[in-house]
Amino acid sequence: MNASSNQFEVAISSDYESGQALVERIVVAVGSAAFTSREVFGIRLAVDEAVANAIKHGNRLSPDKQVRIDFRMDERGVRIRIEDQGDGFRPEDVPDPTSDENLERPCGRGLMLMREFMTKIEYNERGNVVVLEKLHQT
Amino acid sequence: MKTGNISRVWQNDAQRLTKGFGQENDMSTGQRRLDIEDVGGVTIAKFVDKKILDEANIQAIGNNLFALIEEDGCRKIILDFSLVEYLSSAALGKLITMDKKAKAAKSKLRLCCIRPEIYEVFEITRLNKIFDIKATQEEALEGF
């Protein structure tokens, strides 16, 4: 595992292909660390959801906007900061997708999956930056 | 036991190999999305993608799935996930829409061969309550 895979900052364009390439890069990096296959699965899912949200809902696929990613990994775990150039949103406004009335809605599950699979997720006040953390179990 | 199977694969420039199915390949991507098999009147649709994450893929897969009901008129459909290693919430959304279309058309839908990590996603989101999920293709065919 070299330094460049442990830590990098990158800005990608607001398209799904760039998003998937980034997700793959992160999966390769965390795959080289001491995460279980379930944890790698969860990190992939969470990062994919966060990046897709940034591209689609944040930047609205605008070619003029970018998504910035700051990836850091050490012996404690991994921290991924994802920032879009959109107006942001309020996570508390996203309805619970598991409630009976929302169960058959086709969207709204990404945030929940991020929370479930990561140790911690935090949004900034504006709602255009999310920080995902997955710590190794001690 | 599978008898009288008719296999069909969607791929570039693929011709329809069976009568009664109207699905063409997704021309926007040029890649096959589902392997289709007919087993005694039950349509088994097997995802060929390992990862159902990318939005463009999901759109193509969704179109293939919906066409099974809306164009091909399939009434009993099993979605086989045995090759699928990852899927995203957008893919779940397509499955929910598929389920709604199936109910509206009075078609029956079952899912099978979902690996544990992905089944956990169904459990977390409580979608295991909506879908009829079986462990194996044989179980899914039983009593269908």
Contacts between the chains, C-beta under 8 A, distances in Angstrom:
chain1	res1	chain2	res2	distance
A	16	B	54	5.6
A	16	B	55	4.6
A	16	B	56	5.9
A	17	B	54	7.8
A	17	B	56	8.0
A	20	B	53	6.9
A	20	B	54	5.2
A	23	B	53	7.3
A	37	B	117	7.6
A	38	B	117	5.9
A	38	B	120	8.0
A	41	B	86	6.9
A	41	B	117	4.5
A	44	B	86	6.2
A	45	B	86	7.0
A	45	B	88	6.7
A	45	B	121	7.3
A	48	B	53	5.3
A	48	B	86	8.0
A	48	B	88	5.4
A	49	B	88	6.4
A	49	B	89	5.9
A	52	B	55	6.7
A	52	B	88	6.9
A	52	B	90	6.8
A	56	B	55	7.2
A	97	B	125	6.1
A	98	B	124	8.0
A	98	B	125	6.3
A	98	B	126	4.5
A	103	B	126	6.1
A	103	B	127	7.5
A	103	B	129	7.0
A	103	B	130	6.3
A	104	B	96	5.9
A	104	B	99	7.7
A	104	B	100	6.8
A	104	B	130	6.6
A	105	B	96	7.4
A	106	B	92	7.8
A	106	B	93	3.6
A	106	B	94	7.3
A	106	B	96	4.6
A	106	B	97	5.2
A	107	B	89	7.4
A	107	B	90	7.7
A	107	B	93	5.2
A	108	B	89	7.9
A	109	B	89	4.0
A	109	B	92	5.8
A	109	B	93	7.6
A	109	B	125	5.1
A	110	B	88	7.5
A	110	B	89	4.3
A	110	B	90	7.9
A	112	B	124	7.0
A	112	B	125	6.7
A	113	B	89	5.9
A	113	B	121	6.7
A	113	B	124	6.7
A	113	B	125	7.3
A	116	B	124	5.1
